[in-house]
Structures are given as C-alpha cells and as structure tokens.
Amino acid sequence: MPRPGRSGFTLIEMLIVVVVIGVAAGLAVVNLGTDDRRAVQGEAKRLAGALEHAAELAQWRGEPLGVSADGTGYRFWRRGADDTWTTLGDDEVLAPRALPAQWSIRPASFAGAPVAPDAILPFRASGRNEPYALLLASPEWSLVIAGDPLNRVQFAAVAASR
C-alpha cells in the first residue's frame, strides 16, 4: 500500500532493474556473437542433408548425380547419357552454394583414395556408392563430412587451428 507523499522508486528497485537489463544484454551479446564452430557445424548439417538427398534422388530418378567442391563453394551435377556432367538447377536443396569469405571446401577422398580438387564425386542410380569425404574449413574450425556406402552422411571435427 503506497504511503502518502512518497513517489518514485527505491534504490533497491532501481538496482534490480539495472541488474536484470545487464543480464539480458549479456545473454543477447553471447547469442548474437559469431561463433565460428556453430556456423561451420550449421553449414555441415546443411551439406550433409543435401548429400543424403542427392543420393536418394539419384536412386529415385534412376540417373547418376554428383557433387563437387571448388574451394569457395559446392554444387551438384547430373550425368547425361553422353557421360557429360551438367549443373543441377531444378532442385532447391541441391542449388549451388557459395561459402562465406575465408571458408573453404574441398574433396578429401573417394573410395578410400585421395581425389583431385576438381573431382565430381558420383552418386550411382543403384544406390551402391563408394565412401567419400569432403573437408569444410573456416579460419578457426575444420570438419570432415563423410558419406558411407549406405548413403549415411556424418561429420566430425578435424582440428581447431589458432
């Protein structure tokens, strides 16, 4: 019940409000700050989903598809009857993707052997694919994204470089 003749806030009430605002601002800065690991893992999840989708789509359509990584991004391909590769443009999930500046992606291996940087890693229409790996790296964090013969895609940290 308010006392007659008193108005305003007490010092304790003002301190509590300042503390609550400070805690909220601190949490906002932590959540909005760039976390390189979280960003790389988010991109790895996106790519892993796209790789699984491409392998399933190759089976469903009965045509070979592939993925390539050129250092600054990755794209998906379709192999025609004449054995030439053309860029996929009819699937939103498999649209070409450019990575943020200073990030890189490259093929690391296919069927257990190293591959050329410009290689297209194929997904067979039969669904029987060779194991493969791609290396996704930022200035501070690197992940290997690997697919197995059952078309399951996983990723794991390689090393934190500082």
Backbone hydrogen bonds, N-H to C=O, Kabsch-Sander energy under -0.5 kcal/mol:
donor,donor_aa,acceptor,acceptor_aa,energy
6,R,3,R,-1.4
14,M,10,T,-2.0
15,L,11,L,-2.4
16,I,12,I,-2.3
17,V,13,E,-1.9
18,V,14,M,-2.2
19,V,15,L,-2.4
20,V,16,I,-2.5
21,I,17,V,-2.4
22,G,18,V,-2.4
23,V,19,V,-2.5
24,A,20,V,-2.3
25,A,21,I,-2.5
26,G,22,G,-2.3
27,L,23,V,-2.3
28,A,24,A,-2.1
29,V,25,A,-2.3
30,V,26,G,-2.1
31,N,27,L,-2.3
32,L,28,A,-2.2
33,G,29,V,-1.6
35,D,33,G,-0.5
36,D,34,T,-0.7
39,A,35,D,-2.4
40,V,36,D,-2.6
41,Q,37,R,-2.7
42,G,38,R,-2.2
43,E,39,A,-2.2
44,A,40,V,-2.5
45,K,41,Q,-2.3
46,R,42,G,-2.0
47,L,43,E,-2.7
48,A,44,A,-2.8
49,G,45,K,-2.2
50,A,46,R,-2.0
51,L,47,L,-2.7
52,E,48,A,-2.2
53,H,49,G,-2.3
54,A,50,A,-2.5
55,A,51,L,-2.1
56,E,52,E,-2.2
57,L,53,H,-2.8
58,A,54,A,-2.3
59,Q,55,A,-1.5
60,W,56,E,-2.7
61,R,57,L,-2.9
62,G,58,A,-1.3
63,E,58,A,-1.3
65,L,123,F,-2.1
66,G,77,W,-1.9
67,V,121,L,-1.9
68,S,75,R,-2.5
69,A,119,A,-0.5
70,D,73,G,-2.0
71,G,73,G,-0.5
71,G,105,I,-1.3
74,Y,97,R,-2.1
75,R,68,S,-2.0
76,F,94,L,-0.7
77,W,66,G,-2.8
78,R,86,T,-2.7
79,R,64,P,-2.3
80,G,78,R,-0.6
80,G,84,T,-2.7
83,D,80,G,-1.8
86,T,78,R,-2.6
88,L,76,F,-2.5
95,A,92,E,-1.0
97,R,74,Y,-2.9
99,L,72,T,-3.1
103,W,100,P,-1.9
104,S,137,A,-2.8
105,I,71,G,-0.8
106,R,135,L,-1.7
108,A,133,A,-3.1
109,S,133,A,-1.6
110,F,113,A,-2.6
111,A,131,P,-3.3
113,A,110,F,-1.7
115,V,108,A,-0.5
119,A,116,A,-1.8
121,L,67,V,-3.1
121,L,119,A,-0.6
123,F,65,L,-3.9
127,G,124,R,-1.0
129,N,127,G,-1.2
129,N,149,P,-0.8
132,Y,147,G,-1.8
133,A,109,S,-2.2
134,L,145,I,-2.5
135,L,106,R,-3.1
136,L,134,L,-0.6
136,L,143,L,-2.9
137,A,104,S,-3.0
137,A,135,L,-0.5
138,S,141,W,-3.1
142,S,159,A,-0.9
143,L,136,L,-3.1
144,V,156,A,-2.8
145,I,134,L,-3.0
145,I,143,L,-0.5
146,A,144,V,-0.6
146,A,154,Q,-3.1
147,G,132,Y,-2.0
148,D,152,R,-2.0
151,N,148,D,-2.2
154,Q,146,A,-2.7
156,A,144,V,-2.0
158,V,142,S,-2.6
161,S,159,A,-0.6
162,R,160,A,-0.6
